[in-house]
Amino acid sequence: MSFQAYLDNIQQKTGKSPADFQQLAEKKGFIQKGKIAPGIKAGQIVAWLKEDFGLGHGHAMSLYAWMNGKRA
């Protein structure tokens, strides 16, 4: 499955785009000034996405990668 396919599946399942998730992550303090905040680990964001949105590990990791600057 391609990176974009992961993002598309997430949006279908949750109704939220990667940008929506980034905004939610900012509200939680995971993102500051558009970047992953100092001291925040991938596991923290992945756990939040799994718990609050029911995402699987691969889908949560793809959102983490998107938040970390990956776009393709």
PQR file of N, CA, C, O and H, with PARSE charges and radii, in Angstrom:
ATOM      1  N   MET A   1       0.846  -1.175   0.000 -0.4000 1.5000
ATOM      2  CA  MET A   1       0.000   0.000   0.000 -0.0000 2.0000
ATOM      3  C   MET A   1       0.891   1.237   0.000  0.5500 1.7000
ATOM      4  O   MET A   1       1.865   1.310   0.748 -0.5500 1.4000
ATOM      5  N   SER A   2       0.554   2.194  -0.833 -0.4000 1.5000
ATOM      6  CA  SER A   2       1.359   3.410  -0.920 -0.0000 2.0000
ATOM      7  C   SER A   2       1.067   4.337   0.260  0.5500 1.7000
ATOM      8  O   SER A   2       0.057   4.204   0.951 -0.5500 1.4000
ATOM      9  H   SER A   2      -0.238   2.134  -1.441  0.4000 1.0000
ATOM     10  N   PHE A   3       1.972   5.265   0.459 -0.4000 1.5000
ATOM     11  CA  PHE A   3       1.809   6.264   1.527 -0.0000 2.0000
ATOM     12  C   PHE A   3       0.493   7.014   1.339  0.5500 1.7000
ATOM     13  O   PHE A   3      -0.257   7.196   2.298 -0.5500 1.4000
ATOM     14  H   PHE A   3       2.792   5.374  -0.102  0.4000 1.0000
ATOM     15  N   GLN A   4       0.209   7.448   0.118 -0.4000 1.5000
ATOM     16  CA  GLN A   4      -1.029   8.189  -0.146 -0.0000 2.0000
ATOM     17  C   GLN A   4      -2.258   7.323   0.116  0.5500 1.7000
ATOM     18  O   GLN A   4      -3.276   7.824   0.592 -0.5500 1.4000
ATOM     19  H   GLN A   4       0.818   7.300  -0.661  0.4000 1.0000
ATOM     20  N   ALA A   5      -2.174   6.033  -0.190 -0.4000 1.5000
ATOM     21  CA  ALA A   5      -3.299   5.132   0.066 -0.0000 2.0000
ATOM     22  C   ALA A   5      -3.583   5.042   1.567  0.5500 1.7000
ATOM     23  O   ALA A   5      -4.743   5.002   1.977 -0.5500 1.4000
ATOM     24  H   ALA A   5      -1.347   5.625  -0.577  0.4000 1.0000
ATOM     25  N   TYR A   6      -2.530   5.009   2.387 -0.4000 1.5000
ATOM     26  CA  TYR A   6      -2.724   5.023   3.841 -0.0000 2.0000
ATOM     27  C   TYR A   6      -3.478   6.282   4.247  0.5500 1.7000
ATOM     28  O   TYR A   6      -4.445   6.211   5.006 -0.5500 1.4000
ATOM     29  H   TYR A   6      -1.587   5.041   2.055  0.4000 1.0000
ATOM     30  N   LEU A   7      -3.040   7.436   3.745 -0.4000 1.5000
ATOM     31  CA  LEU A   7      -3.685   8.698   4.116 -0.0000 2.0000
ATOM     32  C   LEU A   7      -5.134   8.732   3.636  0.5500 1.7000
ATOM     33  O   LEU A   7      -6.012   9.207   4.356 -0.5500 1.4000
ATOM     34  H   LEU A   7      -2.255   7.494   3.129  0.4000 1.0000
ATOM     35  N   ASP A   8      -5.389   8.236   2.434 -0.4000 1.5000
ATOM     36  CA  ASP A   8      -6.754   8.201   1.911 -0.0000 2.0000
ATOM     37  C   ASP A   8      -7.652   7.305   2.768  0.5500 1.7000
ATOM     38  O   ASP A   8      -8.795   7.657   3.056 -0.5500 1.4000
ATOM     39  H   ASP A   8      -4.676   7.851   1.849  0.4000 1.0000
ATOM     40  N   ASN A   9      -7.131   6.154   3.169 -0.4000 1.5000
ATOM     41  CA  ASN A   9      -7.899   5.231   4.009 -0.0000 2.0000
ATOM     42  C   ASN A   9      -8.211   5.847   5.373  0.5500 1.7000
ATOM     43  O   ASN A   9      -9.303   5.667   5.911 -0.5500 1.4000
ATOM     44  H   ASN A   9      -6.202   5.867   2.935  0.4000 1.0000
ATOM     45  N   ILE A  10      -7.256   6.564   5.914 -0.4000 1.5000
ATOM     46  CA  ILE A  10      -7.474   7.232   7.211 -0.0000 2.0000
ATOM     47  C   ILE A  10      -8.600   8.244   7.081  0.5500 1.7000
ATOM     48  O   ILE A  10      -9.473   8.320   7.946 -0.5500 1.4000
ATOM     49  H   ILE A  10      -6.369   6.711   5.477  0.4000 1.0000
ATOM     50  N   GLN A  11      -8.585   9.022   6.002 -0.4000 1.5000
ATOM     51  CA  GLN A  11      -9.619  10.029   5.817 -0.0000 2.0000
ATOM     52  C   GLN A  11     -10.989   9.380   5.620  0.5500 1.7000
ATOM     53  O   GLN A  11     -11.992   9.887   6.123 -0.5500 1.4000
ATOM     54  H   GLN A  11      -7.877   8.960   5.299  0.4000 1.0000
ATOM     55  N   GLN A  12     -11.038   8.280   4.905 -0.4000 1.5000
ATOM     56  CA  GLN A  12     -12.309   7.564   4.729 -0.0000 2.0000
ATOM     57  C   GLN A  12     -12.832   7.051   6.065  0.5500 1.7000
ATOM     58  O   GLN A  12     -14.027   7.144   6.345 -0.5500 1.4000
ATOM     59  H   GLN A  12     -10.224   7.868   4.497  0.4000 1.0000
ATOM     60  N   LYS A  13     -11.946   6.515   6.884 -0.4000 1.5000
ATOM     61  CA  LYS A  13     -12.356   5.919   8.161 -0.0000 2.0000
ATOM     62  C   LYS A  13     -12.771   6.977   9.176  0.5500 1.7000
ATOM     63  O   LYS A  13     -13.751   6.792   9.898 -0.5500 1.4000
ATOM     64  H   LYS A  13     -10.975   6.439   6.656  0.4000 1.0000
ATOM     65  N   THR A  14     -12.033   8.085   9.238 -0.4000 1.5000
ATOM     66  CA  THR A  14     -12.239   9.052  10.310 -0.0000 2.0000
ATOM     67  C   THR A  14     -12.950  10.333   9.874  0.5500 1.7000
ATOM     68  O   THR A  14     -13.502  11.058  10.702 -0.5500 1.4000
ATOM     69  H   THR A  14     -11.237   8.235   8.652  0.4000 1.0000
ATOM     70  N   GLY A  15     -12.931  10.607   8.568 -0.4000 1.5000
ATOM     71  CA  GLY A  15     -13.474  11.868   8.081 -0.0000 2.0000
ATOM     72  C   GLY A  15     -12.529  13.038   8.299  0.5500 1.7000
ATOM     73  O   GLY A  15     -12.907  14.194   8.106 -0.5500 1.4000
ATOM     74  H   GLY A  15     -12.483  10.018   7.895  0.4000 1.0000
ATOM     75  N   LYS A  16     -11.293  12.737   8.701 -0.4000 1.5000
ATOM     76  CA  LYS A  16     -10.301  13.778   8.974 -0.0000 2.0000
ATOM     77  C   LYS A  16      -9.114  13.651   8.024  0.5500 1.7000
ATOM     78  O   LYS A  16      -8.645  12.553   7.726 -0.5500 1.4000
ATOM     79  H   LYS A  16     -10.986  11.798   8.857  0.4000 1.0000
ATOM     80  N   SER A  17      -8.648  14.798   7.563 -0.4000 1.5000
ATOM     81  CA  SER A  17      -7.467  14.834   6.700 -0.0000 2.0000
ATOM     82  C   SER A  17      -6.204  14.855   7.563  0.5500 1.7000
ATOM     83  O   SER A  17      -6.286  15.081   8.770 -0.5500 1.4000
ATOM     84  H   SER A  17      -9.030  15.690   7.806  0.4000 1.0000
ATOM     85  N   PRO A  18      -5.048  14.624   6.961 -0.5600 1.5000
ATOM     86  CA  PRO A  18      -3.806  14.747   7.725  0.2800 2.0000
ATOM     87  C   PRO A  18      -3.669  16.133   8.370  0.5500 1.7000
ATOM     88  O   PRO A  18      -3.185  16.250   9.495 -0.5500 1.4000
ATOM     89  N   ALA A  19      -4.091  17.170   7.663 -0.4000 1.5000
ATOM     90  CA  ALA A  19      -4.013  18.525   8.230 -0.0000 2.0000
ATOM     91  C   ALA A  19      -4.913  18.655   9.465  0.5500 1.7000
ATOM     92  O   ALA A  19      -4.561  19.339  10.427 -0.5500 1.4000
ATOM     93  H   ALA A  19      -4.484  17.075   6.749  0.4000 1.0000
ATOM     94  N   ASP A  20      -6.077  17.993   9.430 -0.4000 1.5000
ATOM     95  CA  ASP A  20      -6.956  18.004  10.604 -0.0000 2.0000
ATOM     96  C   ASP A  20      -6.261  17.349  11.798  0.5500 1.7000
ATOM     97  O   ASP A  20      -6.320  17.851  12.920 -0.5500 1.4000
ATOM     98  H   ASP A  20      -6.362  17.437   8.649  0.4000 1.0000
ATOM     99  N   PHE A  21      -5.603  16.219  11.533 -0.4000 1.5000
ATOM    100  CA  PHE A  21      -4.891  15.536  12.613 -0.0000 2.0000
ATOM    101  C   PHE A  21      -3.743  16.397  13.140  0.5500 1.7000
ATOM    102  O   PHE A  21      -3.464  16.399  14.339 -0.5500 1.4000
ATOM    103  H   PHE A  21      -5.555  15.811  10.621  0.4000 1.0000
ATOM    104  N   GLN A  22      -3.087  17.118  12.254 -0.4000 1.5000
ATOM    105  CA  GLN A  22      -2.000  17.987  12.698 -0.0000 2.0000
ATOM    106  C   GLN A  22      -2.546  19.069  13.632  0.5500 1.7000
ATOM    107  O   GLN A  22      -1.924  19.382  14.647 -0.5500 1.4000
ATOM    108  H   GLN A  22      -3.314  17.116  11.280  0.4000 1.0000
ATOM    109  N   GLN A  23      -3.692  19.634  13.297 -0.4000 1.5000
ATOM    110  CA  GLN A  23      -4.298  20.647  14.168 -0.0000 2.0000
ATOM    111  C   GLN A  23      -4.661  20.058  15.527  0.5500 1.7000
ATOM    112  O   GLN A  23      -4.442  20.689  16.561 -0.5500 1.4000
ATOM    113  H   GLN A  23      -4.197  19.380  12.473  0.4000 1.0000
ATOM    114  N   LEU A  24      -5.210  18.859  15.522 -0.4000 1.5000
ATOM    115  CA  LEU A  24      -5.536  18.198  16.795 -0.0000 2.0000
ATOM    116  C   LEU A  24      -4.272  17.921  17.607  0.5500 1.7000
ATOM    117  O   LEU A  24      -4.268  18.073  18.829 -0.5500 1.4000
ATOM    118  H   LEU A  24      -5.388  18.347  14.681  0.4000 1.0000
ATOM    119  N   ALA A  25      -3.208  17.517  16.928 -0.4000 1.5000
ATOM    120  CA  ALA A  25      -1.934  17.254  17.604 -0.0000 2.0000
ATOM    121  C   ALA A  25      -1.363  18.535  18.203  0.5500 1.7000
ATOM    122  O   ALA A  25      -0.754  18.502  19.272 -0.5500 1.4000
ATOM    123  H   ALA A  25      -3.212  17.394  15.935  0.4000 1.0000
ATOM    124  N   GLU A  26      -1.556  19.654  17.526 -0.4000 1.5000
ATOM    125  CA  GLU A  26      -1.107  20.942  18.067 -0.0000 2.0000
ATOM    126  C   GLU A  26      -1.862  21.262  19.351  0.5500 1.7000
ATOM    127  O   GLU A  26      -1.264  21.717  20.326 -0.5500 1.4000
ATOM    128  H   GLU A  26      -2.051  19.681  16.658  0.4000 1.0000
ATOM    129  N   LYS A  27      -3.168  21.027  19.357 -0.4000 1.5000
ATOM    130  CA  LYS A  27      -3.981  21.281  20.556 -0.0000 2.0000
ATOM    131  C   LYS A  27      -3.532  20.419  21.730  0.5500 1.7000
ATOM    132  O   LYS A  27      -3.622  20.838  22.884 -0.5500 1.4000
ATOM    133  H   LYS A  27      -3.654  20.657  18.564  0.4000 1.0000
ATOM    134  N   LYS A  28      -3.048  19.213  21.435 -0.4000 1.5000
ATOM    135  CA  LYS A  28      -2.568  18.306  22.489 -0.0000 2.0000
ATOM    136  C   LYS A  28      -1.131  18.612  22.910  0.5500 1.7000
ATOM    137  O   LYS A  28      -0.637  18.043  23.884 -0.5500 1.4000
ATOM    138  H   LYS A  28      -2.975  18.872  20.498  0.4000 1.0000
ATOM    139  N   GLY A  29      -0.460  19.504  22.183 -0.4000 1.5000
ATOM    140  CA  GLY A  29       0.908  19.858  22.521 -0.0000 2.0000
ATOM    141  C   GLY A  29       1.969  18.984  21.867  0.5500 1.7000
ATOM    142  O   GLY A  29       3.152  19.106  22.183 -0.5500 1.4000
ATOM    143  H   GLY A  29      -0.862  19.966  21.392  0.4000 1.0000
ATOM    144  N   PHE A  30       1.557  18.106  20.958 -0.4000 1.5000
ATOM    145  CA  PHE A  30       2.511  17.247  20.256 -0.0000 2.0000
ATOM    146  C   PHE A  30       3.259  18.010  19.164  0.5500 1.7000
ATOM    147  O   PHE A  30       4.376  17.642  18.798 -0.5500 1.4000
ATOM    148  H   PHE A  30       0.596  18.008  20.701  0.4000 1.0000
ATOM    149  N   ILE A  31       2.642  19.072  18.645 -0.4000 1.5000
ATOM    150  CA  ILE A  31       3.211  19.869  17.556 -0.0000 2.0000
ATOM    151  C   ILE A  31       3.328  21.311  18.036  0.5500 1.7000
ATOM    152  O   ILE A  31       2.408  21.861  18.641 -0.5500 1.4000
ATOM    153  H   ILE A  31       1.735  19.371  18.943  0.4000 1.0000
ATOM    154  N   GLN A  32       4.476  21.903  17.752 -0.4000 1.5000
ATOM    155  CA  GLN A  32       4.682  23.314  18.070 -0.0000 2.0000
ATOM    156  C   GLN A  32       5.327  23.980  16.864  0.5500 1.7000
ATOM    157  O   GLN A  32       6.319  23.488  16.325 -0.5500 1.4000
ATOM    158  H   GLN A  32       5.224  21.456  17.261  0.4000 1.0000
ATOM    159  N   LYS A  33       4.759  25.092  16.452 -0.4000 1.5000
ATOM    160  CA  LYS A  33       5.273  25.842  15.300 -0.0000 2.0000
ATOM    161  C   LYS A  33       5.414  24.955  14.066  0.5500 1.7000
ATOM    162  O   LYS A  33       6.375  25.079  13.307 -0.5500 1.4000
ATOM    163  H   LYS A  33       3.954  25.492  16.890  0.4000 1.0000
ATOM    164  N   GLY A  34       4.444  24.058  13.876 -0.4000 1.5000
ATOM    165  CA  GLY A  34       4.413  23.220  12.691 -0.0000 2.0000
ATOM    166  C   GLY A  34       5.340  22.021  12.702  0.5500 1.7000
ATOM    167  O   GLY A  34       5.445  21.315  11.699 -0.5500 1.4000
ATOM    168  H   GLY A  34       3.664  23.958  14.494  0.4000 1.0000
ATOM    169  N   LYS A  35       6.019  21.775  13.822 -0.4000 1.5000
ATOM    170  CA  LYS A  35       6.953  20.643  13.910 -0.0000 2.0000
ATOM    171  C   LYS A  35       6.662  19.826  15.164  0.5500 1.7000
ATOM    172  O   LYS A  35       6.042  20.310  16.111 -0.5500 1.4000
ATOM    173  H   LYS A  35       5.934  22.348  14.637  0.4000 1.0000
ATOM    174  N   ILE A  36       7.121  18.581  15.149 -0.4000 1.5000
ATOM    175  CA  ILE A  36       6.986  17.752  16.344 -0.0000 2.0000
ATOM    176  C   ILE A  36       7.706  18.471  17.483  0.5500 1.7000
ATOM    177  O   ILE A  36       8.856  18.887  17.339 -0.5500 1.4000
ATOM    178  H   ILE A  36       7.625  18.188  14.380  0.4000 1.0000
ATOM    179  N   ALA A  37       7.023  18.609  18.604 -0.4000 1.5000
ATOM    180  CA  ALA A  37       7.577  19.335  19.746 -0.0000 2.0000
ATOM    181  C   ALA A  37       8.780  18.589  20.330  0.5500 1.7000
ATOM    182  O   ALA A  37       8.831  17.359  20.288 -0.5500 1.4000
ATOM    183  H   ALA A  37       6.089  18.271  18.721  0.4000 1.0000
ATOM    184  N   PRO A  38       9.733  19.323  20.867 -0.5600 1.5000
ATOM    185  CA  PRO A  38      10.886  18.679  21.511  0.2800 2.0000
ATOM    186  C   PRO A  38      10.422  17.714  22.604  0.5500 1.7000
ATOM    187  O   PRO A  38       9.525  18.022  23.389 -0.5500 1.4000
ATOM    188  N   GLY A  39      11.044  16.563  22.632 -0.4000 1.5000
ATOM    189  CA  GLY A  39      10.742  15.570  23.652 -0.0000 2.0000
ATOM    190  C   GLY A  39       9.567  14.660  23.324  0.5500 1.7000
ATOM    191  O   GLY A  39       9.322  13.693  24.046 -0.5500 1.4000
ATOM    192  H   GLY A  39      11.773  16.313  21.994  0.4000 1.0000
ATOM    193  N   ILE A  40       8.841  14.945  22.259 -0.4000 1.5000
ATOM    194  CA  ILE A  40       7.708  14.099  21.867 -0.0000 2.0000
ATOM    195  C   ILE A  40       8.228  12.963  20.992  0.5500 1.7000
ATOM    196  O   ILE A  40       8.922  13.190  20.001 -0.5500 1.4000
ATOM    197  H   ILE A  40       9.040  15.730  21.673  0.4000 1.0000
ATOM    198  N   LYS A  41       7.885  11.761  21.370 -0.4000 1.5000
ATOM    199  CA  LYS A  41       8.322  10.568  20.645 -0.0000 2.0000
ATOM    200  C   LYS A  41       7.199  10.050  19.755  0.5500 1.7000
ATOM    201  O   LYS A  41       6.019  10.291  20.013 -0.5500 1.4000
ATOM    202  H   LYS A  41       7.321  11.577  22.175  0.4000 1.0000
ATOM    203  N   ALA A  42       7.579   9.347  18.725 -0.4000 1.5000
ATOM    204  CA  ALA A  42       6.606   8.771  17.797 -0.0000 2.0000
ATOM    205  C   ALA A  42       5.581   7.922  18.545  0.5500 1.7000
ATOM    206  O   ALA A  42       4.389   7.970  18.239 -0.5500 1.4000
ATOM    207  H   ALA A  42       8.537   9.151  18.515  0.4000 1.0000
ATOM    208  N   GLY A  43       6.037   7.160  19.506 -0.4000 1.5000
ATOM    209  CA  GLY A  43       5.144   6.273  20.260 -0.0000 2.0000
ATOM    210  C   GLY A  43       4.018   6.999  20.965  0.5500 1.7000
ATOM    211  O   GLY A  43       2.921   6.457  21.098 -0.5500 1.4000
ATOM    212  H   GLY A  43       7.005   7.121  19.754  0.4000 1.0000
ATOM    213  N   GLN A  44       4.267   8.212  21.416 -0.4000 1.5000
ATOM    214  CA  GLN A  44       3.224   8.986  22.086 -0.0000 2.0000
ATOM    215  C   GLN A  44       2.118   9.364  21.104  0.5500 1.7000
ATOM    216  O   GLN A  44       0.932   9.246  21.413 -0.5500 1.4000
ATOM    217  H   GLN A  44       5.158   8.653  21.307  0.4000 1.0000
ATOM    218  N   ILE A  45       2.514   9.812  19.936 -0.4000 1.5000
ATOM    219  CA  ILE A  45       1.538  10.208  18.925 -0.0000 2.0000
ATOM    220  C   ILE A  45       0.806   8.978  18.401  0.5500 1.7000
ATOM    221  O   ILE A  45      -0.411   9.013  18.226 -0.5500 1.4000
ATOM    222  H   ILE A  45       3.477   9.908  19.684  0.4000 1.0000
ATOM    223  N   VAL A  46       1.520   7.911  18.154 -0.4000 1.5000
ATOM    224  CA  VAL A  46       0.917   6.676  17.665 -0.0000 2.0000
ATOM    225  C   VAL A  46      -0.103   6.149  18.682  0.5500 1.7000
ATOM    226  O   VAL A  46      -1.204   5.751  18.302 -0.5500 1.4000
ATOM    227  H   VAL A  46       2.510   7.883  18.297  0.4000 1.0000
ATOM    228  N   ALA A  47       0.252   6.144  19.953 -0.4000 1.5000
ATOM    229  CA  ALA A  47      -0.667   5.661  20.987 -0.0000 2.0000
ATOM    230  C   ALA A  47      -1.944   6.502  21.019  0.5500 1.7000
ATOM    231  O   ALA A  47      -3.042   5.961  21.148 -0.5500 1.4000
ATOM    232  H   ALA A  47       1.147   6.467  20.262  0.4000 1.0000
ATOM    233  N   TRP A  48      -1.800   7.817  20.904 -0.4000 1.5000
ATOM    234  CA  TRP A  48      -2.962   8.710  20.892 -0.0000 2.0000
ATOM    235  C   TRP A  48      -3.864   8.411  19.687  0.5500 1.7000
ATOM    236  O   TRP A  48      -5.084   8.327  19.831 -0.5500 1.4000
ATOM    237  H   TRP A  48      -0.908   8.256  20.799  0.4000 1.0000
ATOM    238  N   LEU A  49      -3.268   8.252  18.509 -0.4000 1.5000
ATOM    239  CA  LEU A  49      -4.055   7.979  17.306 -0.0000 2.0000
ATOM    240  C   LEU A  49      -4.764   6.628  17.384  0.5500 1.7000
ATOM    241  O   LEU A  49      -5.898   6.492  16.925 -0.5500 1.4000
ATOM    242  H   LEU A  49      -2.278   8.321  18.392  0.4000 1.0000
ATOM    243  N   LYS A  50      -4.104   5.642  17.956 -0.4000 1.5000
ATOM    244  CA  LYS A  50      -4.719   4.327  18.114 -0.0000 2.0000
ATOM    245  C   LYS A  50      -5.875   4.391  19.111  0.5500 1.7000
ATOM    246  O   LYS A  50      -6.959   3.869  18.851 -0.5500 1.4000
ATOM    247  H   LYS A  50      -3.182   5.752  18.329  0.4000 1.0000
ATOM    248  N   GLU A  51      -5.635   5.027  20.238 -0.4000 1.5000
ATOM    249  CA  GLU A  51      -6.625   5.059  21.313 -0.0000 2.0000
ATOM    250  C   GLU A  51      -7.836   5.929  20.953  0.5500 1.7000
ATOM    251  O   GLU A  51      -8.979   5.501  21.113 -0.5500 1.4000
ATOM    252  H   GLU A  51      -4.754   5.451  20.449  0.4000 1.0000
ATOM    253  N   ASP A  52      -7.585   7.127  20.476 -0.4000 1.5000
ATOM    254  CA  ASP A  52      -8.679   8.073  20.250 -0.0000 2.0000
ATOM    255  C   ASP A  52      -9.396   7.884  18.913  0.5500 1.7000
ATOM    256  O   ASP A  52     -10.558   8.266  18.779 -0.5500 1.4000
ATOM    257  H   ASP A  52      -6.657   7.474  20.346  0.4000 1.0000
ATOM    258  N   PHE A  53      -8.720   7.301  17.928 -0.4000 1.5000
ATOM    259  CA  PHE A  53      -9.310   7.211  16.591 -0.0000 2.0000
ATOM    260  C   PHE A  53      -9.395   5.784  16.060  0.5500 1.7000
ATOM    261  O   PHE A  53      -9.896   5.570  14.955 -0.5500 1.4000
ATOM    262  H   PHE A  53      -7.776   6.991  18.037  0.4000 1.0000
ATOM    263  N   GLY A  54      -8.920   4.811  16.817 -0.4000 1.5000
ATOM    264  CA  GLY A  54      -9.017   3.417  16.409 -0.0000 2.0000
ATOM    265  C   GLY A  54      -8.157   3.056  15.213  0.5500 1.7000
ATOM    266  O   GLY A  54      -8.456   2.100  14.498 -0.5500 1.4000
ATOM    267  H   GLY A  54      -8.514   4.984  17.714  0.4000 1.0000
ATOM    268  N   LEU A  55      -7.092   3.812  14.988 -0.4000 1.5000
ATOM    269  CA  LEU A  55      -6.206   3.513  13.857 -0.0000 2.0000
ATOM    270  C   LEU A  55      -5.281   2.356  14.200  0.5500 1.7000
ATOM    271  O   LEU A  55      -4.937   2.140  15.363 -0.5500 1.4000
ATOM    272  H   LEU A  55      -6.848   4.589  15.569  0.4000 1.0000
ATOM    273  N   GLY A  56      -4.882   1.615  13.173 -0.4000 1.5000
ATOM    274  CA  GLY A  56      -3.880   0.581  13.340 -0.0000 2.0000
ATOM    275  C   GLY A  56      -2.494   1.209  13.386  0.5500 1.7000
ATOM    276  O   GLY A  56      -2.334   2.405  13.146 -0.5500 1.4000
ATOM    277  H   GLY A  56      -5.161   1.790  12.229  0.4000 1.0000
ATOM    278  N   HIS A  57      -1.507   0.396  13.693 -0.4000 1.5000
ATOM    279  CA  HIS A  57      -0.148   0.900  13.856 -0.0000 2.0000
ATOM    280  C   HIS A  57       0.387   1.540  12.566  0.5500 1.7000
ATOM    281  O   HIS A  57       0.960   2.628  12.611 -0.5500 1.4000
ATOM    282  H   HIS A  57      -1.638  -0.576  13.888  0.4000 1.0000
ATOM    283  N   GLY A  58       0.207   0.882  11.431 -0.4000 1.5000
ATOM    284  CA  GLY A  58       0.718   1.407  10.167 -0.0000 2.0000
ATOM    285  C   GLY A  58       0.069   2.727   9.780  0.5500 1.7000
ATOM    286  O   GLY A  58       0.741   3.639   9.299 -0.5500 1.4000
ATOM    287  H   GLY A  58      -0.259  -0.002  11.394  0.4000 1.0000
ATOM    288  N   HIS A  59      -1.231   2.824   9.991 -0.4000 1.5000
ATOM    289  CA  HIS A  59      -1.930   4.066   9.670 -0.0000 2.0000
ATOM    290  C   HIS A  59      -1.491   5.189  10.612  0.5500 1.7000
ATOM    291  O   HIS A  59      -1.284   6.323  10.180 -0.5500 1.4000
ATOM    292  H   HIS A  59      -1.777   2.083  10.383  0.4000 1.0000
ATOM    293  N   ALA A  60      -1.354   4.872  11.882 -0.4000 1.5000
ATOM    294  CA  ALA A  60      -0.899   5.887  12.849 -0.0000 2.0000
ATOM    295  C   ALA A  60       0.524   6.342  12.510  0.5500 1.7000
ATOM    296  O   ALA A  60       0.830   7.532  12.591 -0.5500 1.4000
ATOM    297  H   ALA A  60      -1.523   3.951  12.233  0.4000 1.0000
ATOM    298  N   MET A  61       1.383   5.407  12.135 -0.4000 1.5000
ATOM    299  CA  MET A  61       2.753   5.774  11.770 -0.0000 2.0000
ATOM    300  C   MET A  61       2.787   6.638  10.507  0.5500 1.7000
ATOM    301  O   MET A  61       3.633   7.523  10.380 -0.5500 1.4000
ATOM    302  H   MET A  61       1.134   4.440  12.070  0.4000 1.0000
ATOM    303  N   SER A  62       1.871   6.382   9.580 -0.4000 1.5000
ATOM    304  CA  SER A  62       1.862   7.213   8.375 -0.0000 2.0000
ATOM    305  C   SER A  62       1.456   8.646   8.722  0.5500 1.7000
ATOM    306  O   SER A  62       1.991   9.590   8.141 -0.5500 1.4000
ATOM    307  H   SER A  62       1.184   5.663   9.683  0.4000 1.0000
ATOM    308  N   LEU A  63       0.530   8.824   9.651 -0.4000 1.5000
ATOM    309  CA  LEU A  63       0.186  10.177  10.082 -0.0000 2.0000
ATOM    310  C   LEU A  63       1.346  10.827  10.820  0.5500 1.7000
ATOM    311  O   LEU A  63       1.602  12.018  10.645 -0.5500 1.4000
ATOM    312  H   LEU A  63       0.096   8.057  10.124  0.4000 1.0000
ATOM    313  N   TYR A  64       2.049  10.059  11.641 -0.4000 1.5000
ATOM    314  CA  TYR A  64       3.232  10.605  12.315 -0.0000 2.0000
ATOM    315  C   TYR A  64       4.251  11.076  11.272  0.5500 1.7000
ATOM    316  O   TYR A  64       4.824  12.158  11.402 -0.5500 1.4000
ATOM    317  H   TYR A  64       1.841   9.092  11.783  0.4000 1.0000
ATOM    318  N   ALA A  65       4.471  10.264  10.249 -0.4000 1.5000
ATOM    319  CA  ALA A  65       5.423  10.636   9.192 -0.0000 2.0000
ATOM    320  C   ALA A  65       4.959  11.906   8.493  0.5500 1.7000
ATOM    321  O   ALA A  65       5.779  12.773   8.190 -0.5500 1.4000
ATOM    322  H   ALA A  65       4.006   9.385  10.144  0.4000 1.0000
ATOM    323  N   TRP A  66       3.654  12.033   8.231 -0.4000 1.5000
ATOM    324  CA  TRP A  66       3.130  13.228   7.587 -0.0000 2.0000
ATOM    325  C   TRP A  66       3.366  14.449   8.478  0.5500 1.7000
ATOM    326  O   TRP A  66       3.782  15.502   7.995 -0.5500 1.4000
ATOM    327  H   TRP A  66       2.988  11.329   8.477  0.4000 1.0000
ATOM    328  N   MET A  67       3.100  14.306   9.770 -0.4000 1.5000
ATOM    329  CA  MET A  67       3.306  15.398  10.713 -0.0000 2.0000
ATOM    330  C   MET A  67       4.788  15.768  10.814  0.5500 1.7000
ATOM    331  O   MET A  67       5.139  16.897  11.156 -0.5500 1.4000
ATOM    332  H   MET A  67       2.762  13.451  10.162  0.4000 1.0000
ATOM    333  N   ASN A  68       5.636  14.805  10.513 -0.4000 1.5000
ATOM    334  CA  ASN A  68       7.080  15.004  10.589 -0.0000 2.0000
ATOM    335  C   ASN A  68       7.658  15.501   9.254  0.5500 1.7000
ATOM    336  O   ASN A  68       8.874  15.618   9.100 -0.5500 1.4000
ATOM    337  H   ASN A  68       5.351  13.888  10.235  0.4000 1.0000
ATOM    338  N   GLY A  69       6.771  15.789   8.296 -0.4000 1.5000
ATOM    339  CA  GLY A  69       7.229  16.413   7.056 -0.0000 2.0000
ATOM    340  C   GLY A  69       7.176  15.562   5.802  0.5500 1.7000
ATOM    341  O   GLY A  69       7.395  16.079   4.706 -0.5500 1.4000
ATOM    342  H   GLY A  69       5.783  15.693   8.421  0.4000 1.0000
ATOM    343  N   LYS A  70       6.891  14.273   5.926 -0.4000 1.5000
ATOM    344  CA  LYS A  70       6.830  13.414   4.727 -0.0000 2.0000
ATOM    345  C   LYS A  70       5.567  13.750   3.944  0.5500 1.7000
ATOM    346  O   LYS A  70       4.487  13.868   4.522 -0.5500 1.4000
ATOM    347  H   LYS A  70       6.713  13.852   6.816  0.4000 1.0000
ATOM    348  N   ARG A  71       5.701  13.902   2.640 -0.4000 1.5000
ATOM    349  CA  ARG A  71       4.550  14.229   1.811 -0.0000 2.0000
ATOM    350  C   ARG A  71       4.391  13.292   0.621  0.5500 1.7000
ATOM    351  O   ARG A  71       3.395  13.385  -0.097 -0.5500 1.4000
ATOM    352  H   ARG A  71       6.579  13.806   2.171  0.4000 1.0000
ATOM    353  N   ALA A  72       5.323  12.411   0.396 -0.4000 1.5000
ATOM    354  CA  ALA A  72       5.202  11.478  -0.737 -0.0000 2.0000
ATOM    355  C   ALA A  72       5.689  10.105  -0.347  0.5500 1.7000
ATOM    356  O   ALA A  72       5.666   9.187  -1.166 -0.5500 1.4000
ATOM    357  H   ALA A  72       6.132  12.335   0.979  0.4000 1.0000
TER
END
